[in-house]
Amino acid sequence: MIRATLIISALTMLITSGTIAANDWLRSVPDFELEDQNGNPHSLASYRNRDFIVFYVQGVGCPIARIATPSYREARAEFSDQNVEFLMFNSNIQDNPARIAKEAEEFKIDFPILKDTDQELAKALGVERTAEVFIINPKTKDVLYRGPINDQLGYETQRNHANSHFLKDSLNTVLQGGIVNIEDIPDSKGCLVAIF
């Protein structure tokens, strides 16, 4: 009886610790007021009329972030008839708005790229790498998904076509009122973002 109680206690602790880890992984977004690469202001409040915001972590010179941008653009096109806003943000200390604007022009990035100068978003969201995406409810500030766009890119690997579309599947889930199972989502591949 004592042994059974100990096993149940241990299992409960494991389940509880797993839940805490998953909840910690999905954080909340703070109110923000940031400018994009063209000097246009953006705030969380200005997107309260949207059902969801999708954020993409951009970094100047990062090859993975550059290569993944068409997949992000494809997701935006697929959900263009939904009330979802697609944005990027850059938290790299070395990337100023002029460098970001030059990168956007050179690689035809047609998304607003918010400059997270004080790394407010990066710190709040626990950002570690570029090319990671977040689905956010702007009304509750809850992060409902974080991870890669798909499984097309890895370190030193690139598939011609993605087999798993994590962002699209997660958007479909949350748009239908469901909850994304974060345990099924792999880590994002991208360039390190130095957080100070």
C-alpha positions, 0 to 999 in steps of 0.5 A: 500500500505504501509503495502504491502511494509512493508511485502515485505521488511520484506520477502526480509530481511528474505530471504536475512538473510537466504542466508547469513546464508547458505553461512556462513555455507559453507565456504572455505578451506585454503591452508594447509600443514599437516602431517598424523598419519604416518608423510606423508605430505599432502597439498591442492595443492597436490589434485588439480588434484581431482574433490573433496576432502571429509574430515571427522572430526576424534577424538581419543576416540570419540565413534560416530566418531568410529562408523561412520567410516564404513559408511565413508569407504562405501562411499569411496568404492562406489565412488572409480571409481570417481576422489574423495579423502577421507581424515580425519583430527583431530583438537583436541589439546589433540590428538598427532600423536602417539595417532592418529596412535594408534587409527587408528591401533586399529580401522582399520582406513585406511584413512590418518588422517591429524593432524590439530595442529594449528586448521587451518582447523577447524577454517576456516571450522567452525568445532564444532564436530567430525564425520562431513564431508565436500565436497570440490572443491580443485581447487576453495577451496569452501565447497559444503557440510557439515553435517553428513554422514547419519542419522544412528547415534544420541546421545544415538541412533543408527539405524541398517541401515541408511534411508538417505545417505546425503554424498552419495547423495551430492556427486552424486549431485556435481559430476553431476554439481548440488548444494546441498540444505544445508537447507535439511541437519540436524546437525552432531552428534559427540563429541565436538572439543574445538577450541582455 
